[in-house]
Amino acid sequence: MKKSIKDLGDIKGKRALVRVDINVPLDENKNVTDDTRIQAIVPTVNYLKERGAKIILMAHLGRPKGEKNPEFTLAPVAKYMAKVFCEEIVFIPSVEEAAPYVEKLADGQIALLENIRYYKAEEAKDDDMTFAQELAKLGDFYVNDAFGAAHRNHTSTAKLAKILKPAVSGLLMEKEIRCLSQALDNPTRPFTAIVGGAKVSSKIGVLENLLDKVDNMIIGGGMAYTFVKANGGQIGNSICEDDQLDVAKAIEKKAQEKGVKLVMATDVLVTDDFSGNGTNKFVKINEIPDGFEGVDAGEESRKAFAEVIKSSKTILMNGPVGAFENPKFAEGTKAVLAAVVEATKNGATSVIGGGDSVSAAKKFFKAEDFTHVSTGGGASLEFIEGKVLPGVAALDDK
């Protein structure tokens, strides 16, 4: 376990240099359209504020590729955050100009530094610590609350933590590590993983790591058709990775050896027009006609998935079971999430592990309907794969 801000002593008057993930979507008028990531850092910022620390937030927005591009300025985000925290956020226009701004901060005051990705050194893959040393001058201790960027070995997410001490996690980072670790390493059984998404290749690590831990594994979404084809089924025009057929067979074999119940769709909704305006019908998953592609779990499959989920005590979901973005193809994913919500109400621990599954969970339900909805896409994926996240590894151990 890593130290968190709760392990710090008296921090009144001290400068907290805090990496946050507020990479929020903006419309053409630079208005924030979804503030989920901003709301997620409120507990950490308020904790530091109440204890009188001077708070300097570092973050990125988009991909400016190491150049000072006004299209990616964090100024509109600072303006929006002023409403969230009911106070002016001091906006620091650059790292070079930061020192006098930081000096003037009052205890409990919040500042936001301009987009950290304006600097090539932020994403540099070398061991040069010059930029980290420059940033370190702005703080007395380091806090990482950006779980969504914890899989990046960048200056502000990992290198800085090696030289600015103490280096601790924020409350969001702490919760992410705790919830994901508990689900993976100390689950109440039966433990069910729902793995969806389009490609087997992007989820090999997830599937293999989870097979060592779970009792049941539901495989849905586009990746299911690679498994069907590997077993000689007809999949029509459905998405399939022909170079992963042997991998699919190996995963099935490993599940059998480990005694893991692999639950696949038996029927699917297919369409001859991905917009949903053509012919949509239910067929057996291994009998998809030419000209049609599978886009959602069928009615039988939804019932089978729900049965397994409702009998589980720990549930980890990573990926939807259909093309839920189109309302005509969303019923399977909605049914799976409804079963997860019901199981949670009956005492199960449910973790929605990043990416599209989070979008689906928030589209059809509320975050509080689940035990934990992860804020990290790629970070959650790598954590579930069992990889070491540089932004977590660099923090001080308890």
C-alpha positions as CSV (number, residue, x, y, z in Angstrom):
1,M,0.0,0.0,0.0
2,K,1.1,3.5,-0.7
3,K,1.1,6.5,1.7
4,S,-1.8,9.0,1.1
5,I,-2.4,12.6,2.2
6,K,-3.9,11.2,5.3
7,D,-0.4,10.0,6.4
8,L,1.0,13.5,6.3
9,G,1.5,15.5,9.5
10,D,0.9,19.2,9.8
11,I,0.7,20.8,6.3
12,K,-0.4,24.3,7.2
13,G,1.4,26.8,5.0
14,K,3.1,24.0,3.0
15,R,3.0,24.0,-0.8
16,A,1.2,20.9,-2.1
17,L,2.1,20.2,-5.7
18,V,-0.8,18.0,-6.9
19,R,-1.1,16.1,-10.2
20,V,-4.8,15.8,-11.1
21,D,-6.6,14.4,-14.1
22,I,-9.0,17.1,-15.3
23,N,-8.8,16.3,-19.0
24,V,-12.4,17.2,-19.5
25,P,-14.4,17.6,-22.8
26,L,-15.0,21.2,-24.0
27,D,-17.5,22.4,-26.6
28,E,-16.6,24.9,-29.4
29,N,-17.1,27.8,-27.0
30,K,-14.7,26.2,-24.5
31,N,-17.5,25.3,-22.0
32,V,-17.0,22.1,-19.9
33,T,-19.6,19.6,-21.1
34,D,-18.8,16.8,-18.5
35,D,-17.3,17.7,-15.1
36,T,-17.0,14.2,-13.7
37,R,-13.2,14.4,-13.5
38,I,-13.3,17.7,-11.8
39,Q,-15.8,16.5,-9.2
40,A,-13.6,13.5,-8.6
41,I,-10.7,15.6,-7.3
42,V,-12.9,17.8,-5.0
43,P,-12.4,15.5,-1.9
44,T,-8.5,15.7,-2.2
45,V,-8.5,19.5,-2.8
46,N,-10.9,20.2,0.0
47,Y,-8.8,17.9,2.4
48,L,-5.6,20.0,1.6
49,K,-7.5,23.3,1.8
50,E,-9.1,22.6,5.2
51,R,-5.6,21.8,6.6
52,G,-4.2,25.1,5.3
53,A,-1.9,23.9,2.5
54,K,-1.2,26.0,-0.5
55,I,-2.5,24.0,-3.5
56,I,-0.8,24.0,-6.9
57,L,-2.6,21.8,-9.3
58,M,-0.8,20.3,-12.4
59,A,-2.8,18.8,-15.3
60,H,-3.0,18.2,-19.0
61,L,-5.7,18.8,-21.6
62,G,-5.7,17.0,-24.9
63,R,-2.5,16.4,-26.9
64,P,-0.6,19.6,-27.6
65,K,2.5,17.5,-28.3
66,G,5.0,19.7,-26.4
67,E,3.9,23.0,-27.9
68,K,2.2,26.0,-26.4
69,N,-1.0,25.7,-28.4
70,P,-3.8,28.0,-27.1
71,E,-6.4,25.5,-28.4
72,F,-5.4,23.3,-25.4
73,T,-5.2,26.0,-22.7
74,L,-6.5,25.0,-19.2
75,A,-7.8,28.6,-18.6
76,P,-11.5,27.7,-19.3
77,V,-11.2,24.8,-17.0
78,A,-9.8,27.1,-14.2
79,K,-12.8,29.4,-14.8
80,Y,-15.2,26.4,-14.5
81,M,-13.4,25.1,-11.3
82,A,-14.0,28.5,-9.7
83,K,-17.7,27.8,-9.7
84,V,-17.1,24.3,-8.3
85,F,-14.9,25.5,-5.4
86,C,-16.8,28.8,-5.0
87,E,-13.6,30.9,-5.2
88,E,-11.2,32.2,-7.7
89,I,-8.7,29.8,-9.0
90,V,-5.3,31.4,-9.5
91,F,-4.2,30.6,-13.1
92,I,-0.5,30.2,-13.6
93,P,0.3,30.9,-17.3
94,S,3.6,28.9,-17.4
95,V,6.1,26.9,-15.4
96,E,8.7,29.7,-16.1
97,E,6.5,32.3,-14.5
98,A,5.1,30.1,-11.7
99,A,7.4,31.1,-8.7
100,P,5.9,34.6,-8.0
101,Y,2.4,33.2,-8.3
102,V,3.1,30.4,-5.8
103,E,4.9,32.8,-3.4
104,K,1.7,35.0,-3.2
105,L,-0.6,32.1,-2.4
106,A,-2.4,32.3,0.9
107,D,-2.9,29.2,3.1
108,G,-5.8,27.1,1.6
109,Q,-5.7,28.9,-1.7
110,I,-5.9,27.0,-5.0
111,A,-3.8,27.6,-8.2
112,L,-3.8,25.8,-11.5
113,L,-0.7,25.6,-13.7
114,E,-1.1,25.8,-17.5
115,N,-1.2,22.6,-19.5
116,I,1.8,20.5,-18.4
117,R,1.9,18.9,-21.9
118,Y,2.9,22.2,-23.4
119,Y,6.5,21.0,-22.4
120,K,8.2,18.3,-24.5
121,A,10.1,17.2,-21.3
122,E,6.7,16.2,-19.7
123,E,6.4,13.2,-22.0
124,A,10.1,12.6,-22.7
125,K,11.1,8.9,-22.4
126,D,14.7,9.6,-21.2
127,D,16.0,9.8,-17.7
128,D,16.7,13.5,-17.7
129,M,15.3,15.0,-14.5
130,T,15.8,18.7,-15.3
131,F,12.1,19.4,-15.8
132,A,11.2,17.4,-12.7
133,Q,13.7,19.5,-10.7
134,E,12.2,22.7,-12.0
135,L,8.7,21.6,-11.0
136,A,9.9,20.4,-7.6
137,K,10.9,23.9,-6.7
138,L,7.2,24.8,-6.6
139,G,6.2,22.4,-3.9
140,D,7.1,21.1,-0.4
141,F,5.4,17.8,-1.0
142,Y,3.9,15.9,-4.0
143,V,0.4,14.4,-4.3
144,N,-0.7,12.3,-7.2
145,D,-4.5,12.2,-7.6
146,A,-4.5,11.5,-11.4
147,F,-5.3,7.8,-11.6
148,G,-6.3,8.3,-15.2
149,A,-2.7,9.2,-16.1
150,A,-1.0,6.8,-13.6
151,H,0.0,4.4,-16.4
152,R,2.1,7.2,-18.0
153,N,5.8,7.4,-17.1
154,H,5.7,11.2,-17.5
155,T,7.5,13.9,-15.5
156,S,4.5,15.1,-13.6
157,T,3.1,11.6,-13.0
158,A,6.2,9.6,-12.0
159,K,9.6,11.3,-12.2
160,L,8.6,14.2,-9.9
161,A,7.6,11.7,-7.2
162,K,11.2,10.4,-7.1
163,I,12.7,13.8,-6.1
164,L,9.9,15.8,-4.3
165,K,9.3,14.0,-1.0
166,P,7.0,13.1,0.7
167,A,5.2,11.7,-2.4
168,V,1.8,10.5,-1.6
169,S,-1.5,9.6,-3.2
170,G,-4.6,11.8,-3.1
171,L,-8.0,10.4,-1.9
172,L,-9.2,9.5,-5.4
173,M,-5.9,7.7,-6.2
174,E,-6.1,5.9,-2.9
175,K,-9.7,4.8,-3.5
176,E,-8.9,3.6,-7.0
177,I,-6.0,1.5,-5.8
178,R,-8.0,0.1,-2.8
179,C,-11.1,-0.8,-4.8
180,L,-9.3,-2.4,-7.8
181,S,-6.8,-4.2,-5.5
182,Q,-9.6,-5.6,-3.3
183,A,-11.6,-6.9,-6.2
184,L,-8.5,-8.5,-7.8
185,D,-6.6,-9.8,-4.8
186,N,-9.1,-10.3,-2.0
187,P,-12.5,-10.9,-3.6
188,T,-15.5,-12.3,-1.8
189,R,-16.5,-15.3,-3.9
190,P,-18.0,-16.1,-6.3
191,F,-16.0,-13.6,-8.4
192,T,-17.3,-12.8,-11.9
193,A,-15.5,-10.7,-14.5
194,I,-17.4,-9.3,-17.5
195,V,-15.0,-8.6,-20.3
196,G,-16.3,-6.9,-23.4
197,G,-15.1,-4.6,-26.2
198,A,-14.2,-5.1,-29.8
199,K,-10.9,-6.8,-29.8
200,V,-9.3,-9.9,-28.2
201,S,-5.8,-8.4,-28.9
202,S,-6.4,-5.4,-26.7
203,K,-7.7,-7.6,-23.8
204,I,-5.3,-10.6,-23.9
205,G,-3.5,-9.4,-20.7
206,V,-6.8,-8.7,-18.9
207,L,-8.2,-12.1,-19.9
208,E,-5.1,-14.0,-18.9
209,N,-4.6,-12.2,-15.6
210,L,-8.3,-12.6,-14.6
211,L,-8.3,-16.3,-15.3
212,D,-6.0,-16.8,-12.4
213,K,-8.5,-15.0,-10.1
214,V,-12.1,-15.4,-11.1
215,D,-14.7,-18.1,-10.8
216,N,-16.8,-17.0,-13.8
217,M,-15.9,-15.0,-16.9
218,I,-18.5,-13.5,-19.2
219,I,-17.1,-12.7,-22.6
220,G,-19.2,-10.3,-24.7
221,G,-19.0,-7.6,-27.3
222,G,-17.1,-7.8,-30.6
223,M,-14.4,-10.0,-29.2
224,A,-16.9,-12.9,-28.8
225,Y,-16.9,-13.5,-32.6
226,T,-13.2,-14.4,-32.7
227,F,-14.0,-17.1,-30.1
228,V,-17.0,-18.3,-32.2
229,K,-15.0,-18.4,-35.4
230,A,-12.2,-20.3,-33.6
231,N,-14.7,-23.0,-32.8
232,G,-15.9,-23.2,-36.4
233,G,-19.0,-21.0,-36.2
234,Q,-20.5,-18.8,-38.9
235,I,-20.1,-15.1,-38.0
236,G,-21.2,-13.4,-41.2
237,N,-19.7,-9.9,-41.4
238,S,-19.0,-9.6,-37.6
239,I,-15.8,-8.1,-36.3
240,C,-13.1,-10.8,-36.0
241,E,-9.4,-11.0,-35.6
242,D,-8.2,-13.9,-37.6
243,D,-4.7,-13.7,-36.1
244,Q,-6.1,-14.2,-32.6
245,L,-8.0,-17.5,-33.3
246,D,-5.3,-19.5,-31.6
247,V,-5.2,-17.1,-28.6
248,A,-9.0,-17.6,-28.2
249,K,-8.6,-21.4,-28.1
250,A,-5.7,-21.0,-25.6
251,I,-7.9,-18.8,-23.3
252,E,-10.7,-21.4,-23.5
253,K,-8.1,-24.2,-22.6
254,K,-6.7,-22.2,-19.7
255,A,-10.2,-21.5,-18.3
256,Q,-10.9,-25.2,-18.4
257,E,-7.7,-26.0,-16.6
258,K,-8.3,-23.4,-14.0
259,G,-12.0,-24.5,-13.4
260,V,-13.2,-21.1,-14.5
261,K,-16.7,-21.1,-16.0
262,L,-16.5,-19.3,-19.3
263,V,-19.9,-17.8,-20.2
264,M,-20.4,-16.8,-23.9
265,A,-23.4,-15.4,-25.7
266,T,-25.5,-18.2,-27.4
267,D,-27.7,-15.8,-29.4
268,V,-27.1,-12.3,-30.7
269,L,-28.8,-9.3,-32.3
270,V,-27.6,-8.9,-35.9
271,T,-28.0,-6.1,-38.4
272,D,-27.3,-5.5,-42.1
273,D,-26.9,-1.8,-41.4
274,F,-24.8,-0.6,-38.5
275,S,-26.8,2.7,-38.3
276,G,-29.6,0.4,-37.1
277,N,-32.0,1.4,-39.9
278,G,-31.8,-1.9,-41.8
279,T,-33.0,-5.4,-40.8
280,N,-32.3,-6.2,-37.2
281,K,-33.0,-9.7,-36.0
282,F,-32.0,-12.4,-33.3
283,V,-30.0,-15.4,-34.5
284,K,-27.8,-18.1,-32.9
285,I,-24.3,-16.7,-32.4
286,N,-22.7,-19.4,-34.6
287,E,-25.2,-19.0,-37.4
288,I,-24.9,-15.4,-38.5
289,P,-25.8,-15.1,-42.1
290,D,-23.5,-13.4,-44.7
291,G,-24.2,-9.7,-45.0
292,F,-25.1,-9.4,-41.3
293,E,-23.0,-8.6,-38.2
294,G,-23.5,-9.2,-34.5
295,V,-24.1,-5.9,-32.6
296,D,-25.6,-7.0,-29.2
297,A,-26.2,-9.9,-26.9
298,G,-29.4,-11.7,-27.6
299,E,-32.3,-12.3,-25.2
300,E,-31.2,-15.8,-24.1
301,S,-27.7,-14.5,-23.5
302,R,-28.9,-11.6,-21.5
303,K,-30.8,-13.9,-19.1
304,A,-27.8,-16.3,-18.8
305,F,-25.4,-13.4,-18.1
306,A,-27.8,-11.9,-15.5
307,E,-28.1,-15.2,-13.7
308,V,-24.4,-15.5,-13.3
309,I,-24.0,-11.9,-12.2
310,K,-26.8,-12.0,-9.6
311,S,-25.3,-15.1,-7.9
312,S,-21.9,-13.3,-7.6
313,K,-20.4,-11.5,-4.6
314,T,-17.6,-9.6,-6.5
315,I,-18.1,-8.3,-10.0
316,L,-15.6,-6.6,-12.2
317,M,-16.8,-5.2,-15.5
318,N,-14.4,-4.1,-18.3
319,G,-16.1,-3.4,-21.5
320,P,-19.7,-3.5,-22.9
321,V,-21.4,-6.5,-24.5
322,G,-22.7,-4.6,-27.5
323,A,-22.6,-1.4,-29.6
324,F,-24.5,0.4,-26.8
325,E,-23.8,3.9,-28.3
326,N,-26.8,3.2,-30.7
327,P,-30.0,2.8,-28.6
328,K,-31.1,0.0,-30.9
329,F,-28.1,-2.1,-29.9
330,A,-27.9,-1.1,-26.2
331,E,-30.3,-3.5,-24.5
332,G,-27.7,-6.2,-23.8
333,T,-25.3,-3.9,-22.1
334,K,-28.2,-2.3,-20.2
335,A,-29.4,-5.7,-19.0
336,V,-25.9,-6.7,-17.8
337,L,-25.5,-3.4,-15.9
338,A,-29.0,-3.8,-14.4
339,A,-28.0,-7.2,-13.1
340,V,-24.8,-5.7,-11.6
341,V,-26.9,-2.9,-9.9
342,E,-29.2,-5.6,-8.5
343,A,-26.3,-7.7,-7.2
344,T,-24.8,-4.6,-5.6
345,K,-28.1,-3.8,-3.8
346,N,-28.0,-7.3,-2.5
347,G,-24.5,-6.8,-1.0
348,A,-22.1,-7.7,-3.8
349,T,-19.0,-5.5,-4.5
350,S,-19.1,-4.1,-8.0
351,V,-16.2,-2.4,-9.8
352,I,-16.7,-0.8,-13.3
353,G,-13.2,-0.8,-14.6
354,G,-12.7,2.1,-16.9
355,G,-13.3,3.0,-20.6
356,D,-16.5,2.3,-22.4
357,S,-18.0,0.3,-19.5
358,V,-17.9,3.6,-17.5
359,S,-19.6,5.5,-20.3
360,A,-22.3,2.8,-20.4
361,A,-22.7,2.7,-16.6
362,K,-23.1,6.5,-16.5
363,K,-25.5,6.5,-19.5
364,F,-28.0,4.0,-18.0
365,F,-27.4,4.3,-14.2
366,K,-25.8,6.5,-11.6
367,A,-22.2,6.1,-10.3
368,E,-23.6,5.5,-6.8
369,D,-25.5,2.4,-8.0
370,F,-22.1,0.6,-8.1
371,T,-19.4,0.1,-5.4
372,H,-16.8,1.9,-7.5
373,V,-16.7,3.4,-11.0
374,S,-13.1,3.8,-12.1
375,T,-11.9,7.2,-13.5
376,G,-9.0,5.6,-15.4
377,G,-9.4,4.1,-18.9
378,G,-5.9,2.9,-19.9
379,A,-4.8,2.9,-16.3
380,S,-7.6,0.6,-15.2
381,L,-7.0,-1.7,-18.1
382,E,-3.2,-2.0,-17.2
383,F,-4.0,-2.4,-13.5
384,I,-6.4,-5.2,-14.2
385,E,-3.7,-6.8,-16.5
386,G,-1.5,-6.9,-13.5
387,K,1.0,-4.3,-14.9
388,V,2.9,-1.9,-12.6
389,L,1.7,1.7,-13.1
390,P,4.6,4.1,-13.0
391,G,2.5,6.8,-11.3
392,V,1.6,4.5,-8.4
393,A,5.0,2.7,-8.1
394,A,6.8,6.1,-7.6
395,L,4.8,7.0,-4.5
396,D,6.1,6.4,-1.0
397,D,5.3,3.0,0.6
398,K,3.4,2.9,3.9
